Amino acid sequence: MPEVVCEMEMTTLGKTGLKVSRLGVGLVEIGFQLTGDKVQQAGHILNAALDGGINFLDTAECYGVSEELIGQTVAHRRHEFVLATKTGHAAGDYTGKPWTADAVRHSIERSLRRMKTDYLDIVQLHAYDVFGLAPGDVIQAALEAKRAGKVRFVGYSQENAEALWAVESGLFDTLQTAFSIVDQKARYEIFPKAMARGMGIIGKRPIANAMWGRPMAPKDYYGGDGVAEQYAARSALMLADSPIPGAPPNNVLTSLGFVLGHPEVHTSIVGTRNAEHMKSNVEMVNTQLPLPKETIEELHRRYDNVGRHWRSID
């Protein structure tokens, strides 16, 4: 019997028209956990992703050396992937105030240079630690870059009320927001309204720091921001009654299968600094999904019962 080769599922990122893989790569781990001299290691990871059918790379202006490593390892394959970055923070050689038009203009030019490209597919306003409406000059600076051809589409990255504002504003082409088994808030209002506007949805933290089904973790696993602890506590509450019917024994597979079982999420980004982990994620998504419909429905029910009022974790 010939070997059956499964390919990565692709979809259209909302009104952008961009064809993206359901599984994408988040570059935060590469940016913060590798150093600038780890070019070969970064290259193994990113090339493994592209070779496995992933075509969506997501980074940010403040993710350490991630943009440099993209430029040094896969710039020659630029036509093979959709490149998304973020803007708004004071990073690198920028010495002015963050969340200003100058910060946006400076970081876009810097991202183009670092990643050795003459255009960015998506630039997202990076509001993860900013609360309230985005300043008008910040939005206009991103839209100016779009009109100039440096950026194809403009997105927003945030959760909760700020994400809902971004959707309802009608200003943005895409939204990046948290979504996982233990963080399902987006499906109540954000997803329906974003879909109605044709926005592309980028899901972040889909495996929730690998806390789903994990009874405890070493103290040094926690990042100090309380995120892992919150995810672990939510997982324990959802699993208090009994195991989830139909869920596979691999908790990462369950986590990815849950997120990718929602067609509203066009692509979901997972980061790693290990090429073998990247290959494993690709193999799971290509050959072991989807999860049974009943499993996803039970995960919805348990979240609704114990966590409907939880905020998404910023």
C-alpha atoms as one frame of an Amber mdcrd trajectory, in Angstrom:
protein
   0.000   0.000   0.000   1.409   3.439  -0.864   1.953   5.800   2.062  -0.866
   8.268   2.537   0.496  11.799   2.771  -1.728  14.257   4.608  -1.342  17.950
   3.898  -1.885  20.906   6.151  -5.428  22.252   6.013  -5.601  25.744   4.497
  -8.230  28.439   4.791  -8.820  32.051   3.781  -7.971  34.673   6.389 -11.254
  36.535   6.242 -11.568  39.509   3.913  -7.801  39.683   3.409  -8.048  36.841
   0.909  -4.744  35.459   2.173  -4.522  31.665   2.104  -3.151  30.508   5.456
  -2.428  27.213   7.170  -4.710  26.380  10.109  -1.585  25.893  12.215   0.795
  28.828  12.335   4.065  29.603  14.103   4.366  32.122  16.913   7.906  33.488
  17.224   7.875  34.670  20.838   9.814  31.629  22.108  12.402  31.841  19.360
  12.774  35.553  19.975  13.245  35.392  23.740  14.787  31.960  24.299  17.312
  31.977  21.472  20.125  34.442  20.972  21.311  36.072  17.793  24.019  33.452
  17.285  21.493  30.578  17.227  20.791  31.057  13.540  21.162  27.378  12.680
  18.729  26.284  15.408  16.169  28.887  14.366  16.602  27.824  10.761  15.866
  24.192  11.606  12.644  25.208  13.363  11.336  27.596  10.718  12.288  25.430
   7.766  10.665  22.415   9.454   7.480  24.467   9.732   7.527  25.566   6.101
   8.445  22.081   4.890   5.505  20.690   6.903   2.993  22.947   5.184   2.800
  25.822   7.671   2.771  29.150   5.860   1.858  31.638   8.612   4.599  33.234
  10.721   3.677  35.641  13.513   6.206  37.784  15.347   6.431  41.224  16.957
   8.667  44.242  17.179   9.505  43.413  20.800  10.044  39.633  20.578  13.777
  39.809  21.125  15.753  38.622  18.092  12.850  36.912  16.338  12.683  39.286
  13.380  16.447  39.099  12.798  16.310  35.303  12.848  13.477  35.253  10.314
  15.542  37.467   8.040  18.640  35.333   8.424  16.973  31.952   7.924  13.913
  32.035   5.672  13.977  35.381   3.833  14.917  33.454   0.695  11.581  31.585
   1.020   9.553  34.781   1.442   7.120  33.835  -1.350   6.145  30.708   0.622
   4.714  32.336   3.750   2.397  34.988   5.111   4.367  37.282   7.417   2.668
  39.022  10.327   4.336  41.240  12.894   3.204  43.750  15.498   3.921  47.363
  16.257   3.530  50.053  18.879   6.122  49.338  21.550   9.471  50.947  22.185
  11.836  48.225  21.029  15.323  47.893  19.633  16.931  51.222  18.798  13.750
  53.272  19.239  14.115  55.727  22.122  10.818  57.606  21.921   7.503  56.977
  23.618   5.608  53.717  22.926   2.087  53.592  21.505   2.609  56.655  19.331
   2.624  57.271  15.598   6.418  57.649  15.664   6.793  54.264  17.397   4.631
  52.633  14.718   6.476  54.225  11.804   9.877  53.390  13.266   9.069  49.760
  14.050   7.541  49.080  10.623  10.706  50.320   8.891  12.809  48.324  11.346
  10.764  45.162  10.771  11.208  45.468   7.004  14.978  45.742   7.411  15.309
  42.994   9.997  13.251  40.479   8.048  14.803  41.428   4.686  11.519  42.034
   2.935   9.972  44.967   1.098   6.458  44.368   2.447   4.685  42.961   5.491
   1.520  40.970   4.942  -0.022  42.025   8.275   0.964  44.605  10.850  -1.001
  44.322  14.077  -1.320  47.061  16.679   0.273  45.384  19.684  -2.031  46.217
  22.586  -1.292  43.348  24.969  -0.332  45.644  27.859  -2.385  48.678  26.815
  -5.984  49.092  27.920  -8.539  51.410  26.392  -9.036  52.556  22.828  -6.075
  52.811  20.492  -4.971  56.418  19.848  -6.095  57.775  16.511  -2.584  58.743
  15.420  -1.359  55.201  16.043  -4.107  53.776  13.843  -3.471  56.362  11.137
   0.261  55.604  11.079  -0.484  51.926  10.418  -3.032  52.815   7.728  -0.498
  55.164   6.110   1.939  52.266   5.843  -0.803  50.237   4.188  -1.485  52.992
   1.646   2.250  53.214   0.952   2.417  49.499   0.130   4.713  48.640   3.018
   1.881  46.758   4.710  -0.878  44.791   3.004  -3.299  44.567   5.952  -3.678
  46.079   9.413  -4.761  44.041  12.426  -5.252  44.357  16.172  -3.925  42.116
  18.943  -5.812  42.087  22.252  -8.498  40.381  24.339 -11.742  41.170  26.166
 -13.369  44.613  25.784 -10.457  46.008  23.765 -10.738  43.175  21.231 -14.478
  43.738  20.953 -13.850  47.447  20.347 -11.387  46.604  17.580 -13.959  44.373
  15.907 -16.792  46.880  16.181 -14.620  49.791  15.000 -14.463  48.412  11.463
 -10.889  49.708  11.148  -9.007  46.424  11.091  -8.624  43.500   8.717  -7.613
  40.927  11.331  -7.819  40.258  15.047  -5.369  38.234  17.095  -6.853  37.087
  20.385  -6.466  34.361  22.996  -8.484  31.185  22.531  -8.049  27.763  24.125
  -9.921  25.110  26.091  -9.441  27.158  29.262  -9.945  30.565  27.634 -13.096
  30.451  25.517 -14.434  33.947  26.133 -13.923  34.974  22.500 -16.636  32.618
  21.251 -19.426  34.494  23.053 -19.293  37.880  21.305 -15.972  38.428  19.591
 -16.090  35.560  17.110 -19.668  36.137  15.882 -19.137  39.870  15.394 -15.730
  39.419  13.759 -17.110  36.821  11.349 -19.998  39.121  10.452 -17.434  41.769
   9.442 -15.276  39.319   7.525 -12.271  39.743   9.806  -9.470  37.216   9.812
  -9.063  35.567  13.229  -5.621  34.579  14.533  -5.835  32.471  17.692  -3.018
  32.756  20.211  -2.074  30.591  23.211  -4.035  27.595  21.847  -2.325  25.060
  24.105  -2.570  27.347  27.168   1.037  26.899  28.289   0.484  23.111  28.112
  -1.597  23.335  31.295  -4.635  21.387  30.039  -4.871  18.155  32.015  -1.604
  18.806  33.818  -2.035  18.150  37.547   0.961  20.209  38.551   4.075  21.705
  37.060   7.586  22.348  38.364   7.899  25.739  39.994  10.429  26.814  37.400
   7.854  26.131  34.666   5.780  29.129  35.706   6.796  32.313  33.988   6.117
  34.524  36.977   3.196  36.290  35.298   0.557  34.020  36.816  -0.694  32.861
  33.430   0.265  29.198  33.802  -1.181  29.073  37.311  -4.498  30.484  36.107
  -4.645  28.035  33.215  -3.849  25.112  35.535  -6.584  26.167  37.971  -9.137
  26.465  35.183  -8.160  23.057  33.826  -8.647  21.469  37.256 -12.134  22.956
  37.574 -13.188  21.756  34.119 -11.867  18.246  34.782 -13.208  17.954  38.327
 -16.189  15.754  37.424 -14.571  13.256  35.053 -12.337  12.956  31.993 -13.611
  14.461  28.738 -15.352  11.808  26.604 -13.586  11.205  23.306 -10.525  13.283
  24.180  -7.229  11.696  23.097  -4.617  10.890  25.769  -2.267  13.489  24.306
  -3.292  16.764  25.966  -1.530  18.948  23.412  -3.456  17.175  20.649  -6.700
  17.763  22.556  -5.836  21.445  22.942  -4.976  21.951  19.288  -7.964  19.904
  18.164 -10.311  22.004  20.257  -9.098  25.298  18.808  -8.926  24.056  15.220
 -12.406  22.579  15.639 -13.676  26.164  15.427 -13.811  27.397  11.817 -13.939
  30.958  13.145 -10.229  30.592  13.967  -8.517  30.810  10.618  -5.033  30.121
  11.951  -3.735  29.350  15.437  -0.143  30.080  16.361   2.074  27.764  18.402
   5.652  28.537  19.349   8.610  26.314  20.102  12.397  26.449  20.149  12.654
  22.775  19.202  12.446  21.569  15.596  11.248  18.120  16.672   8.364  19.649
  18.619   7.466  21.637  15.512   7.447  18.479  13.400   5.333  16.692  16.028
   2.761  19.494  16.032   2.548  19.381  12.247   2.146  15.596  12.261  -0.620
  15.712  14.869  -2.577  18.382  13.046  -2.159  16.701   9.664  -3.017  13.143
  10.702  -4.894  13.015  14.022  -7.602  15.659  13.744 -10.429  16.603  13.845
 -11.679  15.812  17.335 -15.168  14.309  17.632 -17.900  16.925  17.618 -19.174
  15.556  20.927 -15.802  16.194  22.564 -15.795  19.844  21.555 -19.394  20.265
  22.691 -18.563  18.777  26.108 -15.621  21.162  26.450 -17.984  24.026  25.650
 -20.476  22.813  28.243 -17.914  22.523  31.026 -16.437  25.924  30.297 -19.906
  27.476  30.262 -20.677  25.882  33.621 -17.577  27.043  35.499 -15.915  29.803
  33.507 -18.376  31.817  31.467 -17.404  34.987  33.327 -13.652  34.449  33.234
 -11.769  37.164  31.384  -9.357  36.146  28.706  -5.851  36.167  30.128  -3.928
  39.116  28.715
